[in-house]
Amino acid sequence: MTLPRLFKTEALVLRHRPLAEADRLVTLLTPRYGKLEVKAKGVRRAKSRMGGHLQPLTRVLVQLAQGRTRYVVAGCQALEGFPSLRADLDRLTLALYLCELADRLLVPGVEAQMPYAYLLESLRHLEEGRKPNLWARRLELALLRYSGYGPELQRCLACGRSLGPEGGAFSPLAGGLLCLPCGQGAAPISGPALRALSLLEDASAAELARLDFPPSVEHELEAHLRAYIVHVLEGQANTLDFLDKLRHVPLISGQR
Ligand SMILES: [Zn+2]
């Protein structure tokens, strides 16, 4: 995709890392131009106003100018900052994981209207604390599908039989679903979890907002999608290690 020399775009800040003394490399997700890694000059100085806006989990309006090797941020305005999400370590870590996943699964410079809309929608639901896990699973599936790694969810990949309430097996290595006879040795998946996966893919956002899965199904979905994503990424997302540690911190006696 050929980009204009100077343009304005809305973007979600996915991550940043230090560059030279006071600069940063910032990874942005934009609807029209996809994922872009741009340079933000001087933003690590205490007085930089722009630095405050170019933080992960911020929706911004940026002006980008073509530099010698990459685009440089010429102006930036914060549009949305998800303050309640930032104040809750669990939801914050989950949101950062979703940004990391988008960063790792999406290819730079390919338009990304759909993943952008899905990520923004998920962050807004996380901000409001509504079913964070359900929206996380939906985004995982959408990002996998968009980047060409979507798992097969309807038919056995070995014999082609369509699967229903009896459930089957889910194999990252095979690329998704197997029936029980073909999937011996692979992790079993229950009928309700299978149905939930299809719903997560097909339901509109409004339908999804009305859905509720039992905790056992939620756990199954999380475990299967995690195994699948570890296989696709050839390793676990860095933020997930942190999320696991958070969940396994033992409660101090008397604390609930
Ligand atoms: Zn089969």
Residues whose N, C-alpha, C, O or C-beta is under 5 A from the ligand:
A	BS01	ZN	C156 A158 C159 G160 C179 C182
